[in-house]
Amino acid sequence: HCVHCKHKQPKDYSAGDLCPACGRQAEPILACFWCSSSGPGKFCRSCGAQFVPTGELELAVLLRRDGLPKDAIPAKLLEMSAADKDVLWGRVRRSR
């Protein structure tokens, strides 16, 4: 089923295909902040880490370098305010 419109996908569907009903990627391919592999779903198939939104991937990598456990990083990003994320983005920019 498409994660956006919940439309059932055809039998020849494979991960990364576009939904015939809404035209968006039915099951987005996301990158893992922990092991750098990519795949569909909510969790990494290689290491089991929960995927974070693509826009917050660099923040998650920074938190990993800071020593936070794998399971705590997605929860930490959810509970952070926009101001806290801006501070982390500043650290990301300085490290480039």
N, C-alpha and C positions, 0 to 999 in steps of 0.2 A: 504494500500500500504506500502511496505517496505521503511523505511527511507533511506536505503543505496542504493538499486538498483531500487526502484520504482515499483517492481513487485507486481501485485495484489495478495492479500492473499486469501486462500480458505475460503469457507463459514463457516467452523467449527473453524476458527482462534479465538484464545483468546490472550489477552495481555501477552507478554513474550515468545510466541512461536517463533521458528526459521523459517526463510524464506525458502521455498522450492527451490527458485532459487539461492540464494547466500549463504545460510547456517548461516547467522548472525541473531541476534535477530532483528526481523522485527520492533518492537516498544520497545526500551529499557525501562526497569523499573528503574527509577531514585529516589533518596532520596531527600526529601525536607529539605532545610537548615533552614526553619522557624518553621515548626511544626513536623519534623522528620517522617512524613508519607512517603509512597512511592507509585509510580504508573507510568503508561505510559504517554506519551504526552510531551508537552512543559510547562504545568502549573500544579501545585498541585491541585488535586480535593478536598482537604480538606480546604486549606486556600487561594488558588489562587495565590500563589507565583510562579514566573517563575523559572523553574529548572535551576541549574547551572551545568556545567560539573562535573562528579564524582571526577575528580582529584582536583577540586577547592572547594569541599564541605566544607572542614575544614576552608578554608579562608573565605567562606561565613558565616559560623557559628561565626567565630571571628569578622567579621564586624557586625553581628547581635548583639553580646555582646557589641560592641562599641557604639551601639545606632543608627545605620543607619536604615532608613526606609526600609520596605520589598521590595518595588518597585525599590529602588535605588541600592541595592546590586548587582544584575546581571549586570546592566549598569556600575557600578564602577569597577567590575572585568574585563569587556571587555575593558575599557579604560586604565587600569593599565598596566604599562610596566613590563617586566620580572624582573627588578631590584626591583620595588615596591613590586611585589609578593614575591620575595626572602626575603625582610624585614618582610613581614607578616608571611612567613613560619618560620622565626626565632622566631617570637612571639608564633607561634603554638607550636614549639618544646620546648620552655621554659615553656609553660603552662602545659605540660604533666607531 
